[in-house]
Amino acid sequence: MKAHRKHARAGTLAPVLLWWVTALDGWLLLDGHDRAVAALAEELTPPCVVLTRVPEEEDWRRTADEVTDSHASRPARLAARPATPGVERQRETMLRAYADPLSSLPCEPARTYSWPLPGGAPAWDALTAAAMFQFPRD
């Protein structure tokens, strides 16, 4: 704990891993419990990495691909023009126009789903036994 608190003060603390669970309507701390406690003990907000599903991945990927494809031909057209101050301004405008649609893609976390494990409780017991054998100190 002492080392984690020192890293928190220095700003070099590794992030904690969080997952938003809609059924709990809150965050589930998956990794970094000690780091979070150390940062909070130093009255700091721990750095976090959020594990999340993006809703309708096919839709936002299709939009990103369309924007990328239309953007790919524009720099070549601008490079073919003579170098003038207006061309640089057009390049900056083009980059902003590319960033705006990408920044508007859906980034809200999707609902957290769960599915039954095929094989039920015996399958779960077998998986946990294998994990415990792999990591015996846990």
HELIX and SHEET records of a PDB file:
HELIX    1   1 LYS A    2  ALA A   10  1                                   9    
HELIX    2   2 HIS A   33  ALA A   41  1                                   9    
HELIX    3   3 GLU A   57  ALA A   80  1                                  24    
HELIX    4   4 PRO A   85  SER A  103  1                                  19    
HELIX    5   5 GLY A  120  GLN A  134  1                                  15    
SHEET    1   A 3 GLY A  26  ASP A  31  0                                        
SHEET    2   A 3 VAL A  16  VAL A  21 -1                                        
SHEET    3   A 3 CYS A  48  LEU A  51  1                                        
END                                                                             
